[in-house]
Every structure is written in C-alpha cells, then in structure tokens.
C-alpha cells in the first residue's frame, strides 16, 4: 500500500480521442505512468505525438471535441474522471496547474498582471483583496520579477517574453499545487532566457516541493531536468526510463533514430542520420507499431501487432519488437 | 599560398529603421556597423537572440531593405556603397568640420545579381503563395530571369530541381498546402536553387520543423553545398544546429558583431562573455554533460534597441564590465587564427 501512496498521480491506460468531421482521431492510445511527489517527469515527442493531449487530459482542459474514452487518472488514489465540473475547478489550480508555451496568448491582454493573479488567488481561497494582492507580490518576488509592486499594475504587453513566462509561473504556483504541468514552457523563448526559466523551475521545485510534468520536444531540456522520461510517438509511449538509460542505452528504434538525428557535441563533424518519411497521420493509424512505416529495421510482426512494453533494464521499458527479436525468430522457425 | 578571394564582403553595414515616438522619428539601430566576409563554398553561421538583427543582416545583404550606410561587395562587384571612407584602423575619415568625407556612391541595379544570391525563409507556411502550384512557385524565378527558351525546357528544369531537393515529380501540379512542413521547406529551397545561385541566405530554415525532419533538411543543405559549391549565410538561434552546419560562426548582440571565429574554435574557446553565456545556456542533449556543465545565467533581458547602452552594448548584462566599457565601444580585433572578438576585457 505504501507504494500507492508515494504516487501523487497515476495515469492508467489513458485513451483520449477527438471526434472531428473526418472521424475519430485517437490522440492518446493507452498511456500509463506514475508521478511521485516532488519528482520531474519528462514527456518528449514530435508534434502530433499526443504529449500535450496527455497533459491536457490530466488537467481536464481538452477542447470540446475531445474526450477521455478509456482509462483512469488517479490523483491521490481518486479517479478525477468521476468528478463533476465544480470539483474539477477546485482541482485545477489548487492541486494541479499548468503553464503554456506562449506566455502572450495565455495571459489576458485586457487585464493587468496583478488583476489576473489576484483573480486566481481569490477563486481558490477566502483571502481579501488586500491579502490576495500581497500574495501576488510575494509570488512575483519568488519568481524573480524585479519591482513587483510596479509590475502588478502593468499589462502583459508591457513585459518581455521571459517576464511573462515568470508571471505565468507565479500565477500557477499561487495556490501551491502539488503538480505543475509545463507544456513547452521555454519553446518560445531565447536560449539565455530559457536557461533563466529552467533554473527558476528547478529552484522553485526545491523550495516548494511540487512535482513537475515537463512536456517538450527539446531533448536538451529533458536531459538536464527530468528524473524519468517518457518518449511518445503516435499517441503511445514507446520508451520510458531515466535520462541516462534513454540517452545512453536507447532500446526503441524511434528513440535511437531521434538521438542520431540531432546535432550533438560528439557528432559535430559527422553527417546526421535523419529518420526517413514523415510523422504519421493520426486519422489513419497503422495496425501494428505506429513507428513501423518509418522504421528501417521493421520486422514482419511490426506490421500487424502492437508491441507490449518490455523490461530492458532496471526502471527502463521499451515497446519495440526488436527487443524480443530472438524470441520471435525462434518462434517463427 | 594566395588568399582565396571573398565571394561576399560587407563593411561597416548599418541598417536603421525610423520609428515614431510622439512627434519625433528616432532611428532604431537594427544593425550597427557590421563587417564580415564569406568565401565561395563556405557556410557562415549567424547566431544571436531574437531582435539582435540577424535576420535584418540577411535581408539587407540581398537589398530587400535599403541599407542606411556601408558597403556590400559581391563577387568583385560593388552592390551598394554609401560613400563613407575608413582608414586602416577602421576609423571614419572626416573633414575639419567633422563631416564624413564621401567617396563614390554606388546603388547597383539588383536584378542581375538576384540570379546569384537567393534566400530561403524561416516559415515554410507563409513564404509560399497558396494560390500557386509548386510548378509555378519554382518556375517563377525562371520566368523573371528568362532562363528558358521553350515551355518544355522550363518544365524539364522544374522537374530536375524537384528531384534535386527530393520531391516527387508527380507533385508538380499540387498546391503548397498539400505538403508537410519539411516538404514545403524543400519547395522553398528548390525555388532558391532555380537560378543557379552562388550564395543563399538561409533565415532560420529549420526552426519551424520537427526534430526528425530537421536532420533531413540540414543534410540536404550540406549535400547541395558539396554538389553545387554554394556559400551560405546560415541564420539560426539553435547553436547546436549552427555549429553542425557552419565553417565559421558569427555572434551578434543588439545589432553589433561580438565575436566571429571558426566553428570548432568558437565552441571550444569562446572569448566574449556573451558567447560564453550563450553557449552555456544551450541545453545539451546528454545527461552526463548536462550534470557537469554550469549554466552562466545572464541577469535581465536584452535592452531595447531604442535605448542602446553607451559603449559596449552588452555591458549592462556583463559581469566583467568596467568603466571603459561604458565609455567606448570595443572594435572587433584579431586574436589569432581568424578569431575576432569585440571586448575590452578579453
């Protein structure tokens, strides 16, 4: 039972679909993961891999056409999918909060920064306006915004990109959530500002002890931040493990391809090895492994059957038939 | 050994944009006094934060903007010269009243040169006309420069170009929206190649693409360079990509050139404090290196180019800044091995 209690969030067999005019799009197909208190989980993948939809499913902020069709999302052992909207509203912000990629579009341009922060505080607590204002200033100071008293009277357009993202982080941490979901938090920022924000998130995690789900396509960001990494492709998890396992001992053909295709310090003078083909169309998913059409080492079985997750090391799982190649070949023989 | 001739030479290039502030027009100094050269078949990487003027440099080179001052020489021909003259130390020659002594002004007709210098844009979604077929998009430069004698020749050339960039010839009659991001970028590259240029400005050509597609496009740039002997000005903010593709790298900050050196030299021995922090801020996709390296986090944001600091533009965020940095702007000076740095303290 103690094993259960360690996990603050547990996602089991999550399926999320969008019902569009062109048919059902299965954006997430059977995702499982556990998040421990105070840990950082990284979800990495290309656009359309279902990484953001997984995060939005946990927050229950899917677009109107989207719906969780199967599975459980357990927060401290309770399935949030059974909760009504009122309970969910309390859950968002107080227990889980999110920061988005583009800090300009996620802040309301018609209200001051202070108003938007105080709104969040007053929605979730019984604080008076004055207390909420003090809390907003306290949070802005915490995230390293200079002159917070002046800033709360400013509008988002008056702030730089890095400042806006700090405001977003301050706002999301106002009610001390246990889980912070960061959906590509630094993609829109310059490298020097990105370094500031990543440093800030790590500092805040040490101070406040929240767990972080880091959703990104940047393998560099993932390498330095995360305790556990999920690699997603076509709405499924292809590989999971610690940063060291994923980067030094990749066991899924997609992860291997991804690592070969990015410029790194040690392959500067060699040619990159790109992954052939184009990302899959979610409307017409292959029957077997989602990566099979682009995989150079695909086996016969990859075409027809989805691989299970195989244990390839301690805390390291990969769903690729290549890991049980010998077994399949002996069976065929 | 004779020094190889430069394909492109830029000296003291300035590009100011007028910005109204109340009743006044003030100049926004997007690019302020930049000099560099590119050899035939070479790739010069240009890096810097957003708003540092790297895209403006690329566009000004092609004269998409009218330069405010400076001199651009391409393949021995002067494309633009505002007439200011500089002595051997890089000081502006002025008369007794402090006005610059002007030499011959040049403002060449660009049409013949556009055949030799082309551009690939960042956003493959907005740089292709949605109402034109791929054949027309790639064929347009051929029409402009009258590079064919018959319809059949035009079509053959277009199909040849599509093959060069790895597009299927059957797709010639399709529209841009029917293609994925990577394929659209290939169309943009085919359009640039149509006139057989010697030099291409690549303005963030892979930033809008997915990681697995980026490598395909980067490899294609490298293959084309080998095959056609192209020179690139490769503008990007991803330092790892720039390091991978470039022979030399130039670092810009607030419209000024801070450092320029051989790609490996710059990464192994960066000298300018700004380059140091820029390199240390790059998230390295390698957990071991990431644990060992220490980020040099820069305080604050880039100052507004309308309120440029006096002296060295970087001094407000530089930890080595001294009094001298606020008095005079450091010039790019040679520190050996073609490594140029503009800093008083390094």
Interface residues (C-beta under 8 A of the other chain):
Chain A: X46 X47 X160 X162 X163 X190 X191 X192 X193 X194 X195 X196 X198 X199 X217 X218 X219 X220 X221 X222 X223 X224 X243 X244 X247 X248 X257 X258 X259 X260 X261 X262 X263 X264 X265 X266 X267 X268 X271 X272 X273 X274 X275 X276 X278 X279
Chain B: X49 X50 X180 X182 X183 X210 X211 X212 X213 X214 X215 X216 X218 X219 X222 X237 X239 X240 X241 X243 X244 X263 X264 X267 X277 X278 X280 X281 X282 X283 X284 X285 X286 X287 X288 X289 X290 X291 X295 X297 X298 X301
